[in-house]
Amino acid sequence: MRFGYFVLAFGLVLLSSAAEAQSKLPNVLVISGGDIGANIDPLRSWNDGKAKHSIVEFVEKVTTPGSPDFVPVPERIAVFDNDGTLWCEQPLPVQLYFALDRVKMLAPQHPEWKTQEPFASLLKGELKTAAAGGERAVLELLMATHSGMTTVEFEQIVKEWIATAKHPKTGKPYTEMVYQPMLELLDYLRANGFKTFIVSGGGIEFMRTWTEQVYGIAPEQVVGSSIKTKFEMRDGKPVLVRLPELNFNDDQGGKPVGINRHIGRRPIAAFGNSRGDQEMLEYTQGGSGARFELLVLHDDALREFAYGPARGLPDTKVGTFSPDVLAKANERNWTVISMKADWKRVFAFEK
């Protein structure tokens, strides 16, 4: 079974192009003072240009009473991929770092891992060898590190990890490796009556522990991949126990399924950055009335990372969209933003 987000990620990082891209990320810049003034541009981290104008034009026409494209508030649904769309996914997706740290933490309880793959190679730091096991190795890694505890226990484990874990290059908490322009976009949409959702291939319960604090997106507005759970009574208390079995893969064609299952309305706006988001954007565009679709192109090696086969950038196999997806975006009038050209700054901690 293909667990899209993680399989691509684990196949992974292991590529020399990812390491090369990582070496290009600059040292952390000093945080600048806040903007002052009553009439602050809500998208102030965006450069004036086609991408920014297309966003504003769409929002104005669907929120202006009397407009032929006016959309009632309950139907203003916007969905966002997470990794590579809202926060940094290089040199590895954040949840994979979590899984790798869990292997190290749990190793003393599993002496058999010293000789059992993929754990033996992971503990030696031999990621390429571990990845040779393919999808089986990835699922084994995920099930060993994400199951066997209650949902409450898992939530606490993630909270403790995300509070201290740091990005390997910048040294910043992962929760600060979020894209400032996209945070502004989330606020801008919500100020105009939109309800914002995350629809990601990442684990739903991994994300729900911190999305409200970081993005202002409540747990019930997060859609993601999941493993199975079962109800039990433990010490006289009702709990949900996480099982070592995949329940739902919220990637590619799974994203529209997840949207229908969790949200119950077709979005009118969708934002992504990879091949895994294509079906979500197609599903969004397939509805009637005004629609908006956007892809983030990672082409800024100085401030973030440059990757993806589109436009001849290094293909890291993680979070990329191929030339055929770019061609489809052009054919269907999707907005493709360039980090390098369209964003004044990428992270809040930049000047």
N, C-alpha and C positions, 0 to 999 in steps of 0.2 A: 504494500500500500504506500502511495506516495504522500509524504507529509511535506508538501511543497516548500514552505518557507525554510524549514530546518534542513531538509535534504540539500537544497541549493546552498544553504549557508555552510553546511558541514563539508560540502564537496569542494570547495570552501575556500577559503581563507588560506588555505593551504597553498593557494597559488602565489607564485612569486610576484605577480602583478599587484596583489593586495599589499604585500610587504613593501613593494616599491611605492605604491600610493601612500602608504602610511608614513614613509620617510619624508614625504613632501609636505605633510601637515605642519604648519608653522607653530612656533611656541605661542602659548596663551597670551593674549593681549590684555591690557588693563581695562577694567570696566569703566565705561564712560558715565558721566552724570546724566540724569534723566532730562528729557526734553521739557521745556517749560513753555506754557502758553495755553490759552483757552481754546484756540482753534488748531489743535494738533491733527495732522493727517493721520487717520486711523491705520493707514498702510505706510507708515513713514519709513520702514526699512526696505521698501520696494522702490526701485528706480522708476521714474516716469517712462512709460513705454507701452507697447502693445499688450503685454501680459497684464500689467496692472490695470490698464484702461478696460480690458475685456472683462475683468472681474467686477469693476465698479459698474460698467454698463449693464452687465447681467443682473447684479443686485438691484440696481435702480429700476430696471424694467419689470422685475417680478415683485417689487415691493411698492410700486407707485399706484395708488388707487386710480382707477380709470384707465390704466394702461391695458392694452389688449393682451399683454403677457402677464398680467397681475396674477399672483399665486396666493391663496389664503394662507395665513400663518401655520395652521396645522399641517399643511402640505409642503412647507419649506424644510425639506430634509436634505442635509449635506453629509456625505460619508467620506472619511479619510482613511487611507492606508496609514500604518504607523511607521514601520522601519523604512528609512530612506525618504519618507514623505514628511513626517513630523519631527523625527530625530535621527541622529547619525547611526548608520548601520555598518560602518567600516571601522577597523579592518575585519570585524566580525559583528553579526547581530548581537545585541545586548543579551538576549535570553540565552544564547549559546555560551556566553561568558559565565552566566549564572550556572548553567549546567556543568561546565568545566570546573568551576569552583566547588560545586556540590560533590563532584567526584573526588576531589582532593579531601574534602571535609569528611566524606563517608568512608574513605579508603580504610581507615583503621578498623572499621566494623566489617570489612569484607576482605580478608586476607587472600581469598581466591582471586581477587582482581589483579594480583601481581602476575598472574599467568593467563588470565582470561581477557580476550579481546572484546571490545576495543579499549577496555579500561587499562590494560597493561601498557599499551602504547601511550595513552593519554597521560598516565602518571609519570611516564618517562619524558613527556613533552614531545613525543613523536606523532604529531597530528596527521601527517600524510599517511603514515602507516595505519593509524586508526581509521582514517577516512576510506581506506581501501576496502573496508567492510561494507561500504555502500549503505543503502537504505536500512538494511538489517541492523547495522552497527549504530546508525543514528537513532532508530527507534529503541534499541536496547539502552542507549545512553539516556534518552529522554524518560523512558519508563523507570529506570533505576534512580533517577534524580528527582522526578516529579510525582511519584506515586508512593503508596505505602503509609500515608499520613492522612489526617482529616483535612477538610478544606480550610478550617480555621488554623490548623497548624501550618499548612502550606502558606497561607496568607501572611502569617507572622514571619516565616522563614524568608519570604520575598521582601517584606518590609525591612527586615534587619539587613538583608544583603544590599538592597537598593540605597539604603541610607549611608552605606560606607564604601561601596564599590566605586572605582574610579576608571575613567577612560585611559587605556594604556599609553596614549600619546600625549594628551593634554593634561592629564592628572585631575581633570574636572569630574565631579560626580556625573553619572550618566544622565541624571535629571536636569543637568545644565547643558547637555549636548543636544538641546532642542533648537529647532530653527526659529529664530525670532520673527522672520516674515510670516511664518505659518501660524505662530501664536497670535500675531496681529490679525491675520485672516480669520482665525477662529472667533476672536472677539468681534471683529467687524460683522461677520455673518450673524452671530448671536444678537448683536445690537440691532440687527435688521429682521429679527423674528425667526431666524433659522434655528433648528435643533441640530446639533452636531453629534455625529457618531464616529467611532473608530471601527473600521472593518479590516482586520488584519489576519495574516497567516500565523501570527504569534499566539501564544497561549492566552486564552481569555482570562483565566484566573491569575496569571502572572501580571497582565496589564492592569487589571481592575484594582490592584493594590495601590497604584500611584497615579493613574490618569486624571483623577479629579484634582489632585494637588498640582500637577504639572500642566495640564491642558484645560482644566475646568470642565472635563467630560466625566459625568457620573458613571459609576460601575455598570448601571443598567443600560448605558448607552455605548457599551463596548461589545463588539462581536469578534470572536476569534476562534482558533482551533481549540479543541478540548479533549480530555481523556475521560473515560467513564468513571462514574461515582456510584456508590450504593449507600443506602440508609442502614445505620446500625445503632444499637444501644450500647454505649460504653460507660461503665460505672454509673449506670442509671440515667445517662444523658443521651439525647438523640444527636447523632453526628452524621456527616456525609464523609465517606472514606474514598480516597482517590485510588483507582484501580490501574494496574499496568496494561491498559488497553486503550487504543485510540478510539475516540468517539466521533469526532468530526474534524475534517481538514478544511479550514476556511481559507482556501487559496484557489486562484484561477476560477474555474466554474463553480467552486464552492462558495465564493463570495456572494453572488446573487442569491444563492440558496440561503445562506446565512442572513442576508438582509431581509428576505421574505419571512424567514422563520422568527427572527428576533425583533425586527422593526415593523413589518407589516405594511409598509408604504414604499413605493418606488422612489428613490431619491431624485431630486432635480439638479443636484450638483455632486460630482465625485472627483476625488483627488488621489493620485497615486504616483508611482515612480518606476514600476517594473512590469515585466511580462505577467506577473501574478495578479496585476490589477486590471488587465485588459477587459476581462469579462464584466467586471464591476462597472467600468466606464461605458461599455457597450449596453449593459442593462439600463443604466441611467439614461443614456441617450435614446433608448428605445421607447420611452414614454412620450406622451403628447405634451404640447406646449413648450415653453422655453426651457432649455437644458444647458448645463455647463459641465465640461470635462477638462481636467488639467493633469498634465504629467510633469514631474520635476526631473530635469536633466542635470546630472551631477558632472559638471565640467569645470569645477573650480579647485584645482589642485593646491592652490595657495591657501585658501581659507578653509577648505574641507577636504574632499577627495575628488579626483577625476576618474570616472570609470563608466563602463558601458560600451558595447560595440557601436552604438549609434554615434555617428560623427567620428568614427575611428579612435575612440577612447579605449583604454585597456579593459578587457573583458574579465572581470573577477568572478563571474558566475553568481555573484550575490547582488540581488536587487537591481538587475539591469533590464532594460527593454531593448529588443533587437531592432535592426533596421526596418523589418517588416511592420513592427508595431509603430515605429516613427512614421512610416509611410501611411499606415492606417490613420494615425493621428492627423496627418496633414489632409488626407482625403475626407475625413469626417469633421474637420474644423475643430479639433481639440486644441486647447491651448497648451503649448510646450514651453515651460519657462527654463531659462538658463540661469543657474545659480550665479555664474560669473557676470552676466550682463543685467539680470533683472533684480538682483538683491544688493542693496547698499551694504548690508552686513548679514552674516549667516547666523552667528551666535550672539546672545546678549552680552557676553563678556568681551566682545571686540570693541575697539574704539568706535 
